[in-house]
Amino acid sequence: MSAAAGPFGPLAGVRVLELCSTIAGPACGRLLADFGADVTKVEPPAGDSMRSMGKHVGDVSLYAATLLRNKKSVAIDMKKDEGQALVRALADRVDILVENFRPGVLERLGLGYDELAKTNPGLVMVRISGFGQTGPYSQRPGYGAICEALGGVRHMTGDPDRPPARVALATTDYLTAVYAAFGASMALVERGRSGRGQVVDVALYEAAFSQMEAYTNAYEKLGYVPNRVGPNLPTMAPNSLYPTRDGAYVLIAANSDPTYKRLVDAMGQPELLRDPRFSSIRLRGANLDACNATVAAWTSRHDAAEVERVLLEAEVPVSLVYTIADIYKDPHYAAREMLVKIPHPVLGHTIQHGVVPKLSRTPGAIVKSGPELGEDTRSVLSRELGLDDARIDGLAADGVVVEATR
C-alpha cells in the first residue's frame, strides 16, 4: 500500500478537529484520516496519554505511530483562555469535531455544541463518552473495560467456572470508534440535504451492549440470562476450540447442517448424521458438550496443520489460532496489504495494520506515521489562523502552545 499523493479517499476535503485522548476518540479520528479526512489533533502540552501506552523503542511510542497516523498534531493548553480561543477558531473551520471529554467539560470551556454552532452551523460534533451525554450515569468516568462490565459483555467473557475474564485488547474502544465514525459519516450525508450539523452522541457502554443483541429480547420473553461458555459459541455446535495431537488448538465453525455434514464426512464418521442428538442445529446446540467432545476426540488424534488441511479441503471453516508472529508469516495478510511498511523519521519505518474496509474506487491510504507531539503546531496556526511567527513565538513563551522538540 503506497502513500497517497494529494487528496484521496471518500472523505477528501472533509476537515476534522480531534479533541480526544486514550483510544476510542483517537481511533475514530484515525478511521476518518485513513479515508482522506484532514485531521488536526489537539493535544495538551504533556501529550495524549495514549503516547505512554503500548510498547516503545527508546522514547518513540509505537502505538502513537499507528493510532495517530495521517494526522497533524497541535499542542495547545486548553486550560488557558488563549488556548480555548485558539481551539474555538480552529473549530470554526472544520466539518467534524471529535471529542471525548466528560459531558459538560466543553460547555464550561465555552466550546459546547450550541456555542460552536452559532458560528459554524454545519458542524458535526461527535461526542464519545462512557455513558452518553444524558441520563443518571452521564457524569461517571468510564473507560472501555468499565463499560464492558456495565454493558453485560464482561459477564459473558471467559470460562463458566472462573471469574469473568477480559479480552486483552481494547475491543469496546475500537467498536465505539467504528460507531462514532459511522455516525459522523451519516451526519455528513444528512448535512448535504439540510445544510445543518448535529451532535453524534456515542456511549462506550452502548457500543458494548449492542453485542448483547441475541439476548436482549430473550430475557424479556424467556427470562433467559446467558452465562460464560469459554471458547464455545452459545447454542451452536460444533463451534469451538479443539485440541490437537501436537499441543495446539484449531477453531472449527460448522454452523449449518450442510457444513456439519462435510465435517463429519471429513472425520470419517458419517454415523454422526444419524445420531439423534446431533441431527439439527438446535439439537446440536442443546447437546453442545457432547457434540464438542466428539469433535475434540477426532482432532486430538491429528496435528493442527493436518486438521486445517483436511477441513479446508472439505470446505469446513477452520483456522489455526494465530499469534502476531504467525500473522507476520501469513501470505494472505501480505496479499491483502494488512501489514504495511510506513516510513518513520526516527525508526526508519514501522509495520502498521492496513486500512479497513477496502473501497474499490476511492480507497483509503496511509499517508504518514503518527506525528510527534506538537509537530504541526506552527504550520497549523500559521496556515489555518493566519498567525505570524512572532505571535506563535509569544504563545509558546507563555505556555499556551508547544512545538515538537525533535
C-alpha positions as CSV (number, residue, x, y, z in Angstrom):
1,M,0.0,0.0,0.0
2,S,1.7,3.2,-1.2
3,A,1.2,6.5,0.4
4,A,-1.4,8.7,-1.4
5,A,-0.3,11.7,-3.3
6,G,-2.6,14.7,-2.6
7,P,-6.2,14.4,-1.7
8,F,-7.5,10.8,-1.6
9,G,-10.4,8.7,-0.4
10,P,-14.1,9.4,0.0
11,L,-13.5,11.9,2.8
12,A,-11.1,14.1,0.9
13,G,-11.8,17.7,1.6
14,V,-13.5,16.9,5.0
15,R,-11.8,18.8,7.8
16,V,-11.7,17.3,11.3
17,L,-10.7,18.6,14.7
18,E,-9.8,15.9,17.2
19,L,-10.0,16.8,20.9
20,C,-9.5,13.3,22.3
21,S,-7.4,11.1,24.5
22,T,-6.7,7.5,25.1
23,I,-8.2,5.1,22.5
24,A,-11.8,5.4,21.3
25,G,-11.6,9.0,20.2
26,P,-8.2,8.8,18.5
27,A,-9.3,5.6,16.8
28,C,-12.3,7.4,15.4
29,G,-10.1,10.2,14.1
30,R,-7.7,7.6,12.6
31,L,-10.6,5.9,10.8
32,L,-11.6,9.3,9.3
33,A,-8.0,10.1,8.4
34,D,-7.4,6.8,6.8
35,F,-10.1,7.7,4.3
36,G,-8.8,11.1,3.4
37,A,-10.1,13.5,6.0
38,D,-7.8,16.3,7.0
39,V,-7.5,15.6,10.8
40,T,-5.9,18.0,13.2
41,K,-5.4,16.5,16.7
42,V,-5.2,19.0,19.6
43,E,-3.1,17.6,22.4
44,P,-2.3,19.0,25.9
45,P,1.2,20.2,26.4
46,A,2.1,16.9,28.1
47,G,0.6,14.9,25.1
48,D,-2.2,12.4,24.8
49,S,-1.9,9.8,27.5
50,M,-2.0,7.1,24.8
51,R,1.6,8.1,23.9
52,S,2.5,6.3,27.1
53,M,0.6,3.1,26.3
54,G,1.9,0.1,24.5
55,K,5.5,-0.6,23.6
56,H,8.3,1.9,22.9
57,V,11.6,2.0,21.1
58,G,13.6,4.4,23.3
59,D,11.1,7.3,23.7
60,V,9.3,6.6,20.5
61,S,5.7,5.3,21.0
62,L,4.9,2.5,18.6
63,Y,1.2,2.8,19.4
64,A,1.2,6.6,18.6
65,A,2.9,5.8,15.2
66,T,-0.2,4.0,14.1
67,L,-3.1,5.4,16.2
68,L,-2.2,8.9,15.2
69,R,-1.2,8.2,11.6
70,N,-2.4,10.5,8.9
71,K,-3.0,13.3,11.4
72,K,-1.4,16.6,12.3
73,S,-0.5,17.3,16.0
74,V,-1.1,20.7,17.6
75,A,-0.2,21.1,21.3
76,I,-2.5,23.7,23.0
77,D,-3.1,24.3,26.7
78,M,-6.9,24.4,26.8
79,K,-6.9,25.4,30.4
80,K,-5.7,28.8,29.4
81,D,-8.1,31.4,27.9
82,E,-5.9,32.0,24.9
83,G,-5.8,28.2,24.3
84,Q,-9.6,28.0,24.3
85,A,-9.7,30.9,21.9
86,L,-7.4,29.1,19.5
87,V,-9.4,25.9,19.6
88,R,-12.6,27.9,19.1
89,A,-11.0,29.5,16.0
90,L,-10.0,26.1,14.7
91,A,-13.5,24.7,15.3
92,D,-15.0,27.4,13.1
93,R,-13.1,26.0,10.2
94,V,-13.9,22.3,10.3
95,D,-16.7,19.9,9.3
96,I,-16.4,17.5,12.2
97,L,-15.2,17.9,15.8
98,V,-14.5,14.6,17.7
99,E,-14.2,14.9,21.5
100,N,-14.2,12.6,24.4
101,F,-14.2,14.8,27.4
102,R,-16.6,14.1,30.3
103,P,-20.0,15.6,29.4
104,G,-20.2,19.2,30.4
105,V,-16.4,20.0,30.2
106,L,-16.5,21.6,26.8
107,E,-19.5,23.7,27.8
108,R,-17.6,25.0,30.8
109,L,-14.8,25.9,28.4
110,G,-17.2,27.8,26.1
111,L,-16.8,25.1,23.4
112,G,-20.1,23.3,23.7
113,Y,-22.1,22.5,20.5
114,D,-24.6,25.2,20.9
115,E,-21.9,27.8,21.2
116,L,-19.8,26.5,18.3
117,A,-22.9,26.1,16.1
118,K,-23.6,29.8,16.3
119,T,-20.6,30.5,14.0
120,N,-20.4,27.1,12.4
121,P,-24.0,25.8,11.9
122,G,-22.8,22.9,9.7
123,L,-20.6,21.5,12.4
124,V,-20.9,17.8,13.2
125,M,-19.8,17.2,16.8
126,V,-19.0,13.6,17.6
127,R,-19.2,13.2,21.4
128,I,-17.7,10.0,22.8
129,S,-18.1,9.2,26.5
130,G,-18.5,6.3,28.8
131,F,-22.2,6.6,29.4
132,G,-23.6,9.2,27.0
133,Q,-24.4,12.9,27.2
134,T,-27.6,12.4,29.2
135,G,-29.0,10.0,31.8
136,P,-28.2,9.5,35.5
137,Y,-24.8,7.9,34.8
138,S,-23.6,10.6,32.3
139,Q,-21.1,12.1,34.8
140,R,-19.5,8.8,35.7
141,P,-15.9,8.3,34.4
142,G,-15.8,5.4,32.1
143,Y,-13.2,3.5,30.1
144,G,-13.8,0.6,27.8
145,A,-13.3,-2.0,30.5
146,I,-15.7,-0.3,32.9
147,C,-18.3,-0.1,30.1
148,E,-17.9,-3.7,29.1
149,A,-18.8,-4.6,32.7
150,L,-21.9,-2.4,32.7
151,G,-22.9,-3.5,29.2
152,G,-23.0,-7.2,30.0
153,V,-20.0,-8.1,27.9
154,R,-17.6,-8.9,30.8
155,H,-20.1,-11.3,32.3
156,M,-20.0,-13.3,29.0
157,T,-16.3,-13.4,28.7
158,G,-14.2,-16.4,30.0
159,D,-14.9,-19.8,31.4
160,P,-18.1,-20.6,33.4
161,D,-16.2,-21.9,36.4
162,R,-14.0,-18.9,36.7
163,P,-14.5,-15.1,37.3
164,P,-15.3,-13.0,34.3
165,A,-12.2,-12.5,32.1
166,R,-11.1,-9.7,29.9
167,V,-10.1,-9.7,26.3
168,A,-6.5,-8.4,26.3
169,L,-7.4,-5.8,23.7
170,A,-9.4,-2.6,23.6
171,T,-12.3,-4.2,21.8
172,T,-15.0,-1.8,23.2
173,D,-13.0,1.2,22.4
174,Y,-12.5,0.2,18.8
175,L,-16.1,-0.9,18.3
176,T,-17.1,2.5,19.7
177,A,-14.8,4.2,17.3
178,V,-16.4,2.5,14.4
179,Y,-19.9,3.6,15.6
180,A,-18.6,7.1,16.0
181,A,-17.1,7.3,12.5
182,F,-20.3,5.8,11.1
183,G,-22.3,8.4,12.9
184,A,-20.1,11.2,11.7
185,S,-20.4,9.9,8.1
186,M,-24.2,9.7,8.4
187,A,-24.4,13.2,9.8
188,L,-22.4,14.5,6.8
189,V,-24.7,12.8,4.4
190,E,-27.7,14.4,6.1
191,R,-26.0,17.8,6.2
192,G,-25.8,17.5,2.4
193,R,-29.6,17.7,2.4
194,S,-30.3,20.1,5.2
195,G,-27.1,22.2,5.4
196,R,-27.2,21.7,9.2
197,G,-24.8,19.9,11.5
198,Q,-25.8,17.9,14.6
199,V,-24.4,16.1,17.6
200,V,-23.5,12.4,17.4
201,D,-23.7,11.0,20.9
202,V,-21.7,7.8,21.2
203,A,-21.5,5.9,24.6
204,L,-19.0,3.2,25.2
205,Y,-21.4,1.1,27.3
206,E,-24.0,1.2,24.5
207,A,-21.4,0.0,22.0
208,A,-20.6,-2.8,24.4
209,F,-24.3,-3.6,25.0
210,S,-25.0,-3.7,21.3
211,Q,-23.1,-7.0,21.2
212,M,-25.8,-8.5,23.5
213,E,-28.4,-8.3,20.8
214,A,-29.1,-12.0,20.7
215,Y,-30.1,-12.0,24.4
216,T,-31.9,-8.7,24.8
217,N,-35.4,-9.9,23.8
218,A,-34.6,-13.5,25.1
219,Y,-34.5,-12.1,28.6
220,E,-37.8,-10.3,28.3
221,K,-39.7,-13.2,26.7
222,L,-38.0,-16.1,28.4
223,G,-36.2,-14.7,31.4
224,Y,-33.0,-16.2,30.0
225,V,-29.8,-14.9,31.5
226,P,-26.8,-16.2,29.4
227,N,-23.5,-17.1,31.1
228,R,-19.9,-17.6,30.1
229,V,-19.3,-20.6,27.9
230,G,-15.5,-20.4,27.5
231,P,-14.4,-21.0,23.9
232,N,-17.8,-22.2,22.7
233,L,-20.5,-20.3,20.8
234,P,-23.7,-20.4,22.9
235,T,-26.4,-22.7,21.5
236,M,-24.2,-23.6,18.5
237,A,-22.0,-26.7,17.9
238,P,-19.6,-27.6,16.7
239,N,-18.1,-24.1,17.1
240,S,-15.2,-24.0,19.5
241,L,-11.5,-24.5,20.0
242,Y,-10.4,-28.1,19.7
243,P,-7.1,-29.6,20.9
244,T,-4.7,-31.3,18.5
245,R,-2.1,-34.0,18.9
246,D,0.8,-31.5,18.8
247,G,-0.5,-29.5,21.7
248,A,-2.1,-26.7,19.6
249,Y,-5.7,-25.7,19.0
250,V,-7.9,-25.3,16.0
251,L,-11.1,-23.3,15.7
252,I,-13.8,-25.1,13.8
253,A,-17.1,-23.5,13.0
254,A,-19.7,-25.8,11.4
255,N,-22.6,-23.5,11.8
256,S,-25.0,-25.0,9.3
257,D,-26.4,-28.5,8.5
258,P,-24.6,-28.8,5.2
259,T,-21.3,-27.7,6.8
260,Y,-21.8,-30.2,9.6
261,K,-22.3,-33.0,7.1
262,R,-19.0,-32.0,5.4
263,L,-17.3,-32.0,8.8
264,V,-18.4,-35.5,9.8
265,D,-17.6,-36.9,6.3
266,A,-14.0,-35.4,6.7
267,M,-13.8,-37.0,10.1
268,G,-14.8,-40.3,8.6
269,Q,-17.8,-40.7,11.0
270,P,-20.9,-40.5,8.8
271,E,-22.8,-42.3,11.6
272,L,-22.9,-39.0,13.5
273,L,-25.5,-37.8,10.9
274,R,-27.9,-40.5,12.3
275,D,-27.2,-39.6,16.0
276,P,-30.5,-38.0,17.2
277,R,-28.6,-35.7,19.5
278,F,-26.8,-34.0,16.5
279,S,-29.4,-34.2,13.7
280,S,-30.1,-30.5,13.6
281,I,-28.6,-27.1,14.5
282,R,-30.9,-26.7,17.5
283,L,-30.3,-30.3,18.8
284,R,-26.5,-29.9,18.4
285,G,-26.8,-26.7,20.4
286,A,-28.9,-28.5,23.1
287,N,-26.2,-31.2,23.3
288,L,-23.3,-28.8,22.9
289,D,-20.9,-30.5,25.3
290,A,-21.4,-34.0,23.7
291,C,-21.0,-32.6,20.2
292,N,-17.8,-30.7,21.0
293,A,-16.4,-33.7,22.8
294,T,-16.9,-35.9,19.7
295,V,-15.1,-33.4,17.5
296,A,-12.3,-32.9,20.1
297,A,-11.7,-36.7,20.2
298,W,-11.1,-36.6,16.4
299,T,-8.8,-33.5,16.4
300,S,-6.8,-34.9,19.3
301,R,-5.6,-37.7,17.0
302,H,-4.1,-35.3,14.5
303,D,-1.7,-32.4,14.3
304,A,-3.1,-28.9,13.9
305,A,-1.8,-28.4,10.4
306,E,-3.3,-31.7,9.2
307,V,-6.7,-30.9,10.7
308,E,-6.6,-27.5,9.0
309,R,-5.6,-29.0,5.6
310,V,-8.3,-31.8,5.7
311,L,-11.1,-29.4,6.7
312,L,-10.2,-26.7,4.2
313,E,-10.3,-29.4,1.5
314,A,-13.8,-30.3,2.8
315,E,-14.8,-26.6,2.8
316,V,-15.3,-26.5,6.5
317,P,-14.5,-23.2,8.2
318,V,-11.3,-23.8,10.3
319,S,-8.3,-21.8,11.5
320,L,-5.2,-22.3,13.5
321,V,-5.0,-20.0,16.5
322,Y,-2.6,-17.3,15.3
323,T,-0.1,-15.3,17.3
324,I,1.1,-12.0,15.9
325,A,4.3,-13.9,14.8
326,D,2.1,-16.2,12.8
327,I,0.3,-13.2,11.2
328,Y,3.6,-11.8,10.0
329,K,4.3,-15.0,8.2
330,D,0.9,-15.5,6.6
331,P,0.6,-14.9,2.8
332,H,-3.0,-13.8,2.9
333,Y,-2.2,-10.8,5.2
334,A,0.6,-9.8,2.7
335,A,-1.7,-10.2,-0.3
336,R,-4.4,-8.1,1.3
337,E,-1.9,-5.3,2.4
338,M,-2.7,-5.8,6.0
339,L,0.9,-5.4,7.1
340,V,2.2,-2.1,5.6
341,K,5.7,-0.7,5.9
342,I,5.4,3.1,6.7
343,P,8.4,5.5,6.8
344,H,9.3,6.8,10.3
345,P,11.6,9.8,10.9
346,V,13.4,8.1,13.9
347,L,13.0,4.4,13.4
348,G,13.3,4.3,9.7
349,H,10.0,2.5,9.3
350,T,7.2,0.8,11.2
351,I,4.9,-2.0,10.1
352,Q,1.3,-1.0,10.6
353,H,-2.0,-2.7,10.1
354,G,-3.6,-1.9,6.8
355,V,-6.7,0.2,6.1
356,V,-10.1,-1.3,6.8
357,P,-12.5,-1.5,4.9
358,K,-11.3,-1.7,1.3
359,L,-13.1,0.5,-1.1
360,S,-12.8,-0.3,-4.8
361,R,-12.9,3.2,-6.3
362,T,-12.0,5.6,-3.5
363,P,-9.7,3.5,-1.2
364,G,-8.2,4.8,2.0
365,A,-4.4,5.1,2.4
366,I,-1.7,5.6,5.0
367,V,0.0,8.9,4.1
368,K,2.4,9.2,7.1
369,S,3.2,7.8,10.5
370,G,1.8,9.4,13.6
371,P,3.4,12.8,14.3
372,E,5.4,13.9,17.3
373,L,3.7,16.0,19.9
374,G,3.2,19.5,18.6
375,E,4.9,18.6,15.3
376,D,2.4,20.7,13.3
377,T,1.6,23.5,15.9
378,R,3.3,26.3,13.9
379,S,2.2,25.3,10.5
380,V,-1.5,24.8,11.5
381,L,-1.7,28.1,13.5
382,S,0.0,29.9,10.6
383,R,-2.0,28.4,7.7
384,E,-5.4,28.0,9.4
385,L,-5.5,31.0,11.7
386,G,-3.1,33.4,9.9
387,L,-0.8,33.8,12.9
388,D,2.7,35.1,12.2
389,D,5.9,33.7,13.7
390,A,6.1,36.4,16.3
391,R,2.6,35.7,17.6
392,I,3.3,32.0,17.7
393,D,6.6,32.5,19.5
394,G,4.7,34.6,22.1
395,L,2.1,31.9,22.6
396,A,4.9,29.3,23.0
397,A,6.7,31.6,25.5
398,D,3.5,31.9,27.5
399,G,3.0,28.1,27.5
400,V,-0.2,28.3,25.5
401,V,1.2,26.2,22.7
402,V,4.0,23.7,22.4
403,E,6.1,22.7,19.4
404,A,7.9,19.4,18.8
405,T,11.4,19.3,20.2
406,R,12.7,16.7,17.8
